[in-house]
Amino acid sequence: MAEGFTIAILPKNKGYIVRVESPLGSKERFLKTDFQNRTYHPALREPRERLYSTYSVHNPLPEGSIKHFGEELFSTLFTKEMKGLFKKCFRQSIQENSPLRIILESSSPEVHQIPWEIMYCKEENLFLGSSPYVTFSRSIPDISAAAADPVTPPMKVLVLVSSPLDFSDEEYEIDAGEVERFISTPLEELKSQGWITTWFTDDTRFDHIRTLLKKEWNIIHFVGHGFYDGEKTYILIEDDKRNRFSLPAEKVCDLFASRKKPNLILFNACESAQNPPEIYAGIPFTLLMRGFPAVIAMQYSVFVEVADTFVKYLYEYLGKTPVDKAVSEARMVLHQKYGEDTISWFTPVLYVCGLNPILEFEKGATAHPPEREKSVDFLTDLPRAEMFFGRKKYRIKIEKAFFEKKKRIVLMTGIGGIGKSSLAREFADRSRRRYKAVFAKKITADFNLKNFLEEFGEFLSENGDNSFKDMLNYEISTRGKLEYLCRSLDMGRYLIILDGFEEVMEDMKIKSEDMKTFLEAFINGKHRSGFGTKFMITV
């Protein structure tokens, strides 16, 4: 059934022509109704408001509500003959062990406001949007199918995490580090084999995004906030001061109109799939009209927990199955985890240009594991915080000091318990690509320089440089050892974090002679120009 099962809903004479086409035949009917006013059946009156009214992940609608709604949608749209054709195609797809690929097409905005993914065939006990035997996508008629080029490994994924600095306490701030972790986890095996690479950034200023889009990407994934004001759909990116900037749908398309279009663009943002009165004014359809092969967006507000779960399983299946199948599999996880009677599972919507393959490796493609230089971090003294909120602006200041102003040492001060250690670890994680390795040391009152240098020797040795560790065995002055260490660190690209520096201070002065000796060597020593090793000290 590779040709698919197409449902076209076309406006005509105060009603709609409903046409189904499949390899096993076609059927057509006239449906006299008004989807815009939704007055012809109580089940379809303002479904968005109806579903929102009692929605919560943990407080679903009354039992059976979604199934009843879906059954009414299915029966309203299909005549008896159409149902028969659908069931015939469905059963053949099961025999062929290939999912029935359904595409719903319409040029009417009011049609796309309805959650067709919940259509329910009672005879087959089947939700069209959540089944291992069916995939469900949306499109618009008379649009030329966008041919997505086969992917040459590695598949390149760009993840844009937008969390502007001026969100108030009541609003949800996105933990960029957590986003990176839950997306990276299901892809680890594919990344290690060389099939996929990922690039994460939480700098969503317009110019920065445009710079990134000069490169070629197979998937662009936006994680952030969106909203629909009744006329336009917006996503929130950052202005030049890293505060929120509401980008309307038409500008979204201008932003992502890169030299080579990605195979898939994913908006992990509330209401990003909402369609304004003009069908081609919404984000998904504007992108389809401009030749993007596929778009995933959210038709309702989406809980963080739900969005995270959907994305995690979407990526897990993307490496193994076509996009429409991966979306269905991820929807099924939401269906099973949060229950049938929440809108969680049918909030994600897939929009496509025809049935062309969207994310498919070229035939005979082979992947090559990435070459990695030996890299071992020493981070046991600096555990990661479970969640990290409210400190993005401070991390940005650190980034500017190191990467724009080219400072070698950053001093972070503040009273105990405010999160300096967590911020240091977050910076280390988010900037990890810039360094060969990270060394973090919890400073104690009994700081001993000899032991400290031995730890540095082990660290450098683990990262492929045995020279300093070997040199420690010779009769060389402490000053000589420190000069050698200084050169070794300068020739590498390391991040050194000294946490809890207040333990060796008294009355704003360093009381430890060993620490004085160590710092003087690096502050007064000669350093090569360029990147080199950076020091972060928390006090």
Buried (B, 14 or more C-beta within 10 A) or exposed (E): BEEBBBBBBBBEEEBBBBBBBBEEEEBBBEBEBEBEEBEBEEBBEEBBEBBEEEBEBEEBBEEEBBBBBBBBBBBBBBBEEBBEBBBEBBEBBBEEEEBBBBBBBBBBBBBBBBBBBBBBBEEBEBBBBBBEBBBBBBBBEEBEEBEBEEBEBBBBBBBBBBBBBEBEEEEEBBBBBBBBEBBBEBBEEBBEBBBBBBEBBBBBBBEBBBEBBEEEBBBBBBBBBBBBEEEBBBBBBBBEEBEBBBBBBBBBBBBBBBEEBBBBBBBBBBBBBBBBEEBBBBBBBBBBBBBBBBBBBBBBBBBEEBBBBBBBBBBBBBBEBBBBBBBBBBBBBBBEBBBBBBBBBBBBBBBBBBBEBBBBBEEEEEBEEEEEEEEBBBBEBBEBBEEBBEBBEBBBEBBEBBEEEEBBBBEBEEEEEEBBBBBBBBBBBBBBEEBBBBBBBBBEEEBEBEEBBEEBBBBBBBBEBEEBBEBBEEEEEBEEBBBBBBBBBBEBBBBBBBBBBBBBBEEEEBEBEBBBEBBEBBEEBEBEEEBBBBBBBBB
